[in-house]
Amino acid sequence: MPEQTDADLASKVIAVIAKAQRIPAESISIDSTFEELKIDSLDGINLVFALENEFNISIPDEGVQTLKSVRETVDGIAKLLREKAAPPKDDTA
């Protein structure tokens, strides 16, 4: 699988947000805040489920509460995807 660029990841995250919120993707930018997009805590929960399904990751609860913008979401997902792609640590050494 080719390495995903941050721009590809951002556009995928924006597409998921647009679909989950039923708003045009063009109205969302990397610098949009959830407040500007009128995403409340309930919307946020639904959004987390949609993102977890889209990227096949698990977003920790404490991470969810810190997300306030599209950029933070993209950065957080990028970090989770990198951790998932990293080889498991060998604790037997």
N, C-alpha and C positions, 0 to 999 in steps of 0.2 A: 504494500500500500504506500503510495507516495506521501511524503511529509506534507502535512497541511500547512499552508501559510496562514499568518495571522489574519490577512485580508479575507481569505477563504473562510476561515473560522468565524470572523466577524459577520460576514454576509450570511452564513448558516444560522448563527445565533439570532441575527435580525429577522431572518425568515421564520424561525420558530416563534419569536416574540410576536411578529405580525400575525401569524396564524392563530396563536393562542389568544391574542387580544382582539383579533378580527379588525385589525387596522392595516392600512397600506404600508408595505415595507419601505416605500419611498419616504414615508413620514417619520421614519426612525433612522437616527444616525448613531455612530459609535459614541458620540458625546451626549446622547439623550439620557436624561435621568428617568427613573421609574416614576417619579412624581410628575414630570412633564408628560409621560405617556399614560398617566392616570392608572398606574399599576398599584393596587393596594395589596395588603398582606394575603388576602384570599387569592387574588390573581397571581401573586408571587408563588404560592404553593402550587397552583396549577402549572405555572411556568416552569418551576423546578421539575415537576414530573415530565413535562414535555421535553425539556432539555436532557434529562437523564435518559429518556427513551431514545431521543435523537442521537446522542453521542455514546450511548451504552456505558454510562458512568454513574457513580453514586455521589451525589452532592451532600456533604455532611450538614446536619441541621445548623451547626454554629456558623457555617459558611453562608448559608442562606440569609441569615439575619443581617449580614454585613453588606449584602448586595444592594446597591442604591442606583446603579447606572448600567447601561449597556457595556461600557468599557470594562467595568469591574467584573461583569458577568463573563465577558470574553476572556479576560485575564485569568479568572478563576477556572474556567473550563479548560483553557490551554494548560494550566498547571496540573489539573487532574488528568488530562490526556497524556501529558509527559510522564507523570507518575505511573500511569497504567502501562505505558510503553516501556518503562525502565525495567530491566531484568530484576527479578526478586532478589532481595538481599539474602545472602547465605549466613545464617546465624550460627552455624555449626563450627565456624573457624575458631 
